[in-house]
Structure formats: C-alpha cells, structure tokens
C-alpha cells in the first residue's frame, strides 16, 4: 500500500462519508482518522450532512381536498320521473331505475380508479424527482466547494455551511443554532448578486433549530457574490425586510 498524504485523505473524506470509496481507500481513510482529530471532525461533519440529506425532501401527501375533487368528477345521478298510476307502472320503476344505478356505480368506480391511479402516478413521479435531487446533492458532498457561514450581530451563535458547485444552480445548506422564530415568521435565504437579491428558500426549523436544505437558485451559484438569511413573514418576501441572522461570501471578491 503506497503512502497517502494528509491532503489526499481530506479529498477522499466526502466520498468516504457517503460510502463511495473503494475498500483500499476506505482502509486508508479510517487509518488516518484514528490519528488525525481534524480530519475526524471533518468526516463527522460530512457524515452528518449525508445523513440529513436522506430526510431533507419529505414525501408529498395527497391534499386534504382530494376526496372533494374526486367526488366532483363523478357524474350526477339524474332522478327519473316515474308516471303515477297502476301496478304495472310501479313494477316498471324498479326495472328502469336499478340498471341506471348500476351504470352510475360502474362509472363512479372507473372514475375513482382512474383518479387514484393518477394520484399514485404523480406521487411516483415526485418520488423519482426526490431521489434524483438527493443523488445530485450527495454527489456535491464529493466534489462541491464547502463555504462556511457565520452568524450576524443579531444571532452571534448561528453558523452554517453551504456546499456549492459554481456551474450548478443546486446547493446544500446546513444551518444550526438559529434563534427561535416568533409565530408568523420564517427564515428566508437570499442569494446576492451586485444589488440584486434572489430568494433561495423560505423555511421554518423545528425543534433544535438545526436544518439541512437543498437550494435551487435561479442561476448558477458561481454568479452570486454572497448569501444572507433574514427573518421574514411566513411565506417569504419579495426582498429582504427583516434582521439578518446569517451571512457569508460566495466569492472571494464579494463585499459584505
């Protein structure tokens, strides 16, 4: 086994964190991690990011209005006017009405089955999109640039990291120690390009104020100078209006 340098080990750590190293590389990385506290901490951070990505994109449940929409698609039952009169007319009523009821029930069942199949097809397509996006994000852990983010004066303990590739509009954002939000408020990610601000995400952490997001920017990340996160009304704002809690440069030439 040939010697491997500290820098070569650091380059292998992102792939090691997602199980993408071969057996020989894995053995080398693990031997190095037993001796190097700095690389061990880096490996733990990448492993946490990889684990978080498995739960970053939740499955989308069918809306509560699905039943209403399904029922709205069913053809209405048209009541038949039965002539008043003798026994023969009343006997004809059952013979005339029940086949129509059976026809309506058959149509309703077919429509319901088609609607349910449509829902499941949409769900499968959504799951395929999620898997593709997660696979892309995991690949970023291997060859993406990892940029630290710092808390602003309003949230000095907040910190984070964003993993980007300059030629892509997808990035991984991990944040922790965010201040709790009041009711009706959310955090909004801003991608800064000169005097322009593009919204990258609107989110509201749960529990321990730690969150991992996959950001989809309007343009490649390499075109942005910096990133900021502000407190905004729930649902987001067209531009920053609240206090900034996180900031970071995406280019070395950017000004804060």
C-alpha positions as CSV (number, residue, x, y, z in Angstrom):
1,X,0.0,0.0,0.0
2,X,1.6,3.3,-1.1
3,X,1.8,6.3,1.3
4,X,-1.0,8.8,1.0
5,X,-0.8,12.4,2.1
6,X,-3.0,14.4,4.5
7,X,-4.4,16.4,1.7
8,X,-5.3,13.3,-0.3
9,X,-7.1,12.0,2.7
10,X,-9.1,15.2,3.0
11,X,-10.1,14.9,-0.6
12,X,-11.4,11.4,0.0
13,X,-13.4,12.3,3.1
14,X,-16.6,13.5,1.3
15,X,-16.7,10.3,-0.8
16,X,-16.0,8.2,2.3
17,X,-18.9,9.8,4.2
18,X,-21.4,8.5,1.6
19,X,-19.8,5.1,1.1
20,X,-18.3,5.9,-2.3
21,X,-14.7,4.9,-1.6
22,X,-13.3,1.5,-2.6
23,X,-12.1,-0.9,0.1
24,X,-8.4,0.2,-0.2
25,X,-9.4,3.9,0.1
26,X,-11.7,3.2,3.0
27,X,-8.9,1.4,4.9
28,X,-6.6,4.3,4.3
29,X,-9.1,6.9,5.4
30,X,-10.0,5.0,8.5
31,X,-6.4,4.5,9.5
32,X,-5.8,8.2,9.1
33,X,-8.9,9.2,11.0
34,X,-7.6,7.2,14.0
35,X,-4.6,9.5,14.1
36,X,-5.9,12.9,13.0
37,X,-8.5,14.7,15.1
38,X,-9.1,17.5,12.5
39,X,-9.9,15.0,9.7
40,X,-12.0,13.0,12.1
41,X,-14.1,16.1,12.8
42,X,-14.4,16.8,9.1
43,X,-15.5,13.3,8.4
44,X,-18.2,13.5,11.1
45,X,-19.5,16.8,9.6
46,X,-19.8,15.3,6.1
47,X,-21.4,12.1,7.6
48,X,-24.0,14.3,9.3
49,X,-24.7,16.2,6.1
50,X,-25.1,13.0,4.2
51,X,-27.4,11.6,6.8
52,X,-29.5,14.8,6.9
53,X,-30.0,14.7,3.1
54,X,-31.9,11.5,3.4
55,X,-34.6,13.4,5.2
56,X,-34.3,16.8,3.6
57,X,-37.0,16.4,0.9
58,X,-40.2,15.0,2.5
59,X,-42.7,12.9,0.5
60,X,-45.7,15.0,-0.5
61,X,-49.0,13.7,0.8
62,X,-52.2,14.0,-1.2
63,X,-54.0,17.2,-0.3
64,X,-57.0,17.1,2.0
65,X,-59.3,18.2,-0.8
66,X,-58.6,15.1,-2.9
67,X,-61.8,13.4,-1.8
68,X,-63.8,16.5,-2.8
69,X,-62.2,16.7,-6.2
70,X,-62.8,13.0,-6.8
71,X,-66.5,13.3,-5.9
72,X,-66.8,16.4,-8.1
73,X,-65.6,14.3,-11.1
74,X,-68.4,11.7,-10.6
75,X,-71.4,12.1,-13.0
76,X,-74.5,13.3,-11.1
77,X,-77.4,10.8,-10.6
78,X,-80.3,12.1,-12.6
79,X,-83.6,11.2,-10.9
80,X,-86.1,9.6,-13.3
81,X,-89.7,10.8,-13.4
82,X,-91.9,7.8,-12.9
83,X,-95.5,8.1,-14.1
84,X,-98.2,7.8,-11.4
85,X,-100.7,5.1,-12.0
86,X,-101.3,1.4,-11.6
87,X,-99.3,-1.7,-10.5
88,X,-97.6,-2.2,-13.9
89,X,-96.0,1.4,-13.8
90,X,-94.7,0.8,-10.3
91,X,-93.2,-2.5,-11.3
92,X,-91.5,-0.8,-14.3
93,X,-89.9,1.7,-11.9
94,X,-87.5,-0.9,-10.4
95,X,-86.7,-2.4,-13.8
96,X,-86.0,1.1,-15.1
97,X,-84.1,2.6,-12.2
98,X,-81.8,-0.2,-11.0
99,X,-79.9,-0.6,-14.2
100,X,-79.3,3.1,-14.2
101,X,-78.0,2.9,-10.6
102,X,-75.7,0.1,-11.6
103,X,-74.4,2.1,-14.6
104,X,-73.8,5.1,-12.4
105,X,-71.9,3.0,-9.8
106,X,-69.8,1.4,-12.6
107,X,-68.9,4.9,-14.0
108,X,-68.2,6.2,-10.5
109,X,-65.9,3.2,-9.8
110,X,-64.0,3.7,-13.0
111,X,-63.6,7.4,-12.4
112,X,-62.4,6.8,-8.9
113,X,-59.9,4.1,-10.0
114,X,-58.5,6.5,-12.7
115,X,-58.2,9.3,-10.2
116,X,-56.4,7.2,-7.7
117,X,-54.1,5.9,-10.3
118,X,-53.4,9.5,-11.3
119,X,-52.6,10.4,-7.7
120,X,-50.2,7.5,-7.4
121,X,-48.6,8.2,-10.7
122,X,-48.0,11.8,-9.6
123,X,-46.6,10.6,-6.3
124,X,-44.2,8.1,-8.0
125,X,-43.0,10.9,-10.3
126,X,-42.5,13.1,-7.3
127,X,-40.5,10.4,-5.6
128,X,-38.3,10.0,-8.7
129,X,-37.6,13.7,-8.6
130,X,-36.7,13.5,-4.9
131,X,-34.3,10.6,-5.5
132,X,-32.7,12.4,-8.4
133,X,-32.3,15.6,-6.4
134,X,-30.9,13.7,-3.3
135,X,-28.4,11.8,-5.5
136,X,-27.3,15.1,-7.0
137,X,-26.9,16.6,-3.6
138,X,-24.9,13.7,-2.3
139,X,-22.6,13.9,-5.3
140,X,-22.0,17.5,-4.3
141,X,-20.5,16.3,-1.0
142,X,-17.8,14.7,-3.0
143,X,-16.7,17.5,-5.4
144,X,-18.5,20.6,-4.2
145,X,-16.9,23.6,-2.5
146,X,-17.7,23.9,1.2
147,X,-18.1,27.5,2.3
148,X,-18.5,28.4,6.0
149,X,-21.3,30.9,7.0
150,X,-21.3,33.0,10.2
151,X,-24.0,34.4,12.4
152,X,-24.6,38.2,12.3
153,X,-24.8,40.5,15.3
154,X,-28.5,39.6,15.9
155,X,-27.6,35.8,16.0
156,X,-23.9,35.5,17.0
157,X,-24.1,31.8,17.8
158,X,-25.7,30.9,14.5
159,X,-23.5,29.1,12.0
160,X,-23.7,27.1,8.8
161,X,-22.0,25.7,5.7
162,X,-23.1,25.8,2.1
163,X,-21.8,23.2,-0.4
164,X,-21.8,24.6,-4.0
165,X,-20.6,23.9,-7.5
166,X,-20.1,27.1,-9.4
167,X,-21.6,25.7,-12.6
168,X,-24.8,24.5,-11.0
169,X,-27.9,26.1,-9.5
170,X,-28.3,23.5,-6.8
171,X,-26.6,23.8,-3.4
172,X,-26.7,22.1,0.0
173,X,-27.2,24.4,3.0
174,X,-26.7,23.2,6.6
175,X,-27.5,25.6,9.5
176,X,-27.6,25.3,13.3
177,X,-28.0,27.4,16.4
178,X,-30.6,29.6,14.7
179,X,-32.6,31.7,17.1
180,X,-36.2,30.6,17.7
181,X,-38.8,32.3,15.5
182,X,-41.9,34.0,16.7
183,X,-45.3,32.9,15.3
184,X,-45.9,34.1,11.8
185,X,-42.2,34.4,10.9
186,X,-39.8,32.3,8.8
187,X,-36.2,32.5,7.6
188,X,-35.5,33.4,4.0
189,X,-32.3,32.7,2.1
190,X,-31.1,35.4,-0.2
191,X,-28.5,34.9,-2.9
192,X,-26.8,38.2,-3.6
193,X,-25.5,39.3,-7.0
194,X,-24.5,43.0,-7.0
195,X,-27.6,44.9,-5.9
196,X,-29.9,42.0,-6.8
197,X,-31.4,39.6,-4.3
198,X,-32.8,36.2,-5.4
199,X,-34.7,34.1,-2.9
200,X,-33.2,30.7,-2.5
201,X,-35.6,29.2,0.1
202,X,-38.1,30.0,2.8
203,X,-38.1,27.7,5.8
204,X,-39.0,27.4,9.5
205,X,-36.9,25.0,11.5
206,X,-38.5,22.6,14.0
207,X,-37.1,21.6,17.4
208,X,-33.4,22.2,17.9
209,X,-33.2,25.0,15.2
210,X,-30.9,22.8,13.0
211,X,-31.8,22.2,9.4
212,X,-30.4,21.0,6.1
213,X,-31.8,22.4,2.9
214,X,-31.4,21.8,-0.8
215,X,-31.4,25.2,-2.5
216,X,-32.4,25.6,-6.2
217,X,-31.2,29.0,-7.3
218,X,-32.5,30.9,-10.4
219,X,-29.0,31.0,-11.9
220,X,-25.6,29.1,-11.4
221,X,-24.2,29.6,-7.9
222,X,-20.9,30.8,-9.4
223,X,-22.7,34.0,-10.5
224,X,-23.5,35.0,-6.9
225,X,-21.3,37.1,-4.6
226,X,-22.7,36.3,-1.2
227,X,-25.5,34.7,0.8
228,X,-27.7,36.2,3.6
229,X,-30.5,34.8,5.7
230,X,-33.1,37.2,7.2
231,X,-36.3,36.9,9.3
232,X,-39.3,37.5,7.1
233,X,-43.1,37.0,7.3
234,X,-44.1,33.3,6.9
235,X,-44.4,32.6,3.2
236,X,-41.5,34.9,2.4
237,X,-40.9,38.4,1.0
238,X,-40.0,39.8,-2.5
239,X,-36.9,41.3,-0.9
240,X,-35.2,41.4,2.5
241,X,-37.1,43.3,5.1
242,X,-36.2,41.8,8.5
243,X,-33.0,41.4,10.5
244,X,-30.1,39.3,9.1
245,X,-29.0,36.3,11.1
246,X,-26.5,34.6,8.7
247,X,-24.1,35.9,6.2
248,X,-21.3,34.5,4.0
249,X,-19.3,35.2,0.9
250,X,-19.7,33.0,-2.1
251,X,-16.8,34.7,-3.9
252,X,-13.5,36.0,-2.5
253,X,-14.1,39.4,-4.2
254,X,-17.5,39.9,-2.6
255,X,-18.1,42.7,0.0
256,X,-20.3,42.0,3.0
